[in-house]
Amino acid sequence: MHLKENRMNPLPRRSTLPALVTSLLLAACAAALDQPIAHAGQWPPPWQDPPDIVQRADTPPHFEPPSARHCRRLPTTREVGGRDQQRQDAAWERRESTDAATPTRRARSAAEAAAKSMAPATAGATAAPLAADSAAHERHVPPVPWPQPHPLPSPQRPAHEPVTAGMVDDNADFGEYLAYRQRKAGLPVHERDVSERYLLEVTDAAGRPVHDAEVAMQRAGVADPVMWARTDTAGRVWLHPRAFLPPGAMHEHALGVAVRKHGLQGRAMLSRGQPQAVQLRLGGAAPVIRPRLDLVFLVDATGSMDDEIAKLKASMRTMSQQIAQLPGQPDICYGLVAYRDRGDAFLTRSHDFTDDLPAFQRMLARLHAGGGGDKPEALNEALHEVVHGLSWRADAARIVVLVADAAPHLDYGGPQYDTDMQAALAKGIKLFAVGTSGLEPEGEYIYRQIAQYTAGRFVFLTYRDAADPGSGPGTQTPHDVSQYSVQTLDKLIVRLVSEEMARLRPT
């Protein structure tokens, strides 16, 4: 294990354990981590502590690792209706109770995967099955046509008008982000404590970053991981112990870190409070493959987004064209998930990945707004669909561009955004959250939560007059941000994607 200085990591309070007890604990943990793997196929390697101190951790979010091999298919469509909510709630309760009753996360993954392949669509949803990797199982269902919107775009905001935006990187300016969270304390959100943060960097034998390595964090005496993640294209991942540890484990001083990629495994130990980043080197060299990108647009399609969508469609079309022309000729899969709310014609409407850019752009052209009513929307369900319902590929950079103007409903049952942002990290999905006009403080807070936790960015539209979105493009914003530059939205998103993909170019 190699350590280096990490100036961006604030130090938590010093442990109150006596020095002798602390040193003995660290020595025991280090000895445990140095033990050989008992079974070659076992993952993650068990942390071999005496049975009398074994404790059970809270189960981490359920997820299936990215495993699709390709997206060479026409778009398929899955729709969940918004009007038969009683049956949908029952379906969520059945799924949650099944998850709780099954002993391990891996077992749940296998059971759900088998159920997906054998069972009919859940009541309240119509679905085109996700295309399997085998062509014998693929079946194309034409996309469901979108209804035409009732209101026309606002005449003072023409659809051809450019869309300008700014961006903040809350991981790069972490101190300001923590200050922002303090300023907004008390908002109705699902809080996750990210104040304690550590950087993990994984490299190969030649010192090059290892992308998409699977990371598991363990507690002493607990074989099952308490957190999962995947490294990004720079071979890095941010770890936030207070966001995932159960209450009884908040003061445990040492955590184990296990990493694997392509059959290579490595282990390290995180001593909480250390000022350095954890560096772990896997033997061998990373294989050189054509860079892959799985790109999803997650769009609020309620009525309040009508005039925004008229303009954003052109920006998203330009984004997809420019991203397709990035250096290195990346292998790109495009996906689209739109959502509304309960009581609307649909809750979520998702189009699984395709490599057919013209077909994807035709789906964008059919994107129209409608429904809604109250301010919060079905973002929880939509994020869950993005993370768990799409055919994410292995060894790909995975990016979601959220375009929306409202917070999720926190008064509904079913999936919750803070759990699915953890599952997104477990699957290596970064989220760039674009806040459009009318986004209220709780929405901004939640968008920034999701973006920061997954190492994405918070993007926001800017106007000539911050208080008047109809004033046209400009440099002002009502959001609680500072030190940002402004450019057109399409150029900004393309730049962020380009920076992510540049690290994957074959050398």
ABEGO torsion letter per residue (X at the ends): XBBBBBAABBBBBBBABBAAAAAAAAAAAAAAAABBBABAABOBBBBBBBAAABBBBBBBBBBBBBABABABBBBBBBBBBAABAAAAAAAAAAAAAAAAABABAAAAAAAAAAAAAABBBBBGBBBBBBBBABAAABBBBBBBBBBBBABBBBAABBAABBBBBBBBBAAABAAAAAAAAAAABGBBBBBBBAABBBBBBBBBAAGBBBBGBBBBBBBBGBABBABBBBBBAAGBBBBBAAAABBAAAAABABBBBBBBBGGBBBBBBBBBGBABBBBBBBBEBBBBBBBBBBBBBBBBABAAAAAAAAAAAAAAAAAAAAAAABBGGBBBBBBBBBBBBBGBABABBBBBBBABAAAAAAAAAABBBEEEGBABBAAAAAAAAAAAABBBBBGBBBBBBBBBABBBBAABBEBBAAAAAAAAAAAGBBBBBBBBBGBBAAAAAAAAAAAAAAGBBBBBBBBABAABAAAEBBABBABBBBGBBBBBAAAAAAAAAAAAAAAABBX
